Amino acid sequence: MRLVRDFRPLLAGLNVPALTGRVFRIPSPLPLSLPGRGKAVTPHLRTGILFMSLLLVQALPGWTPAAVAEAGGLRLETAGKKNALTLPVQLEQGVSLLPLKAAVEYLGGKTTWHGTTRKVVVKGTSGRSAVLTVGLPKAVIDRNAFVRLPHLLRLKRGRVLISPESLLVVWRAIGTRSPAYDPEQRVFSVGRVPVAASRESAPAARPGQKTRKPLIVIDAGHGGKDPGAIGPSRLKEKVVTLEVSLQLKQFLKKRGFRVILTRKTDKYISLKKRAEIANQAKADLFISVHANASRNRKASGSQVFIYNREASSRHAAEAARLENQDANYLEIIKDDLRQSVHEESSITAGGLISQQLEKMGLEVRRIERAPFYVLAKSHMPSILIETAFISNKIEEQKLRSRRFCRRLAEGIDRALGQYYQEKRSAR
Ligand SMILES: [Zn+2]
């Protein structure tokens, strides 16, 4: 028996809006007969077992709710071809996804998959190519220009999936004829008079319309009885995080943003309370400031993290373990769907911060994902920044200096300025 099918009525019975209607992919179907009982398992008992299994399955690290609500098909048309092609579309967290390879081939291009780096090279009809990476909302065009994609590239059952909106951006860069996408008719076309041309241009903001100033919650990591990591010459992480946070506040205030700090002094605050402060304030963005530590004393660089149940590397898992104090895994992933819906915004903001810090000449490591408690519990786009490695002698010295902290704060501030600017112009 496939457990997948049997969960649906059960989930509906649980009446959890975020879960209802979703299908849960489970590593392998769990056996549902009890040893020696055979057919004696009553429907009642079976429901009980299913319920218990659901709780168990939720606890498995590999468990992810995969929304596979069939969203029907999406039609592709090109001016040069007689036949249209209808591709199956999956809905995931409200985003339509279609198989990249089939779509590109129909449009006259070619894809090459590089499994180890999780990258796809898409060759367009213009001879230009785009390199896309699974899990990242950007493409590199001809190895030298970036374009931001509205949605993440996904990998499901060995197939790379892309949203039509992202495909539009990619094809504009590497195709010979301009593409158009009509979300209502569900048609992606190339070389035709775009049906939805008018819909594509964002409505202009009404004159006099007040734009609400973004509210940012800055979370200075650790504090009070919790010093955080301690450097080789005894610099405490809690001192650095507060310094960077206070400086960042100054910068953001100057920009006109509203700012709340989870702590302004050397005081202890629980991880739970930190996320609660952001949730109660209904913040637009949560940014948790930390300094990294590693047993490898040579590890260096600034790094941005976003939330995911699964860490993207051993190093990311180690960073999360360090920052999570005693919070256990089950507690972290409980209710984390509320964070997951903000994943794309978190990546965009985090990506801009990484880019900005790099531009300022800092050493920047790639963005990674890991199950950080404070990120899981905040219900808005949220990022955690490890400013530098306090465990590295040279970086500890840098972190001691006000100027270095100021540079970090300035970089984050510029990136957030850019983030909200782009958000406004996209509206
Ligand atoms: Zn920390």
Residues whose N, C-alpha, C, O or C-beta is under 5 A from the ligand:
A	BS01	ZN	G221 G228 H290 A291 E323
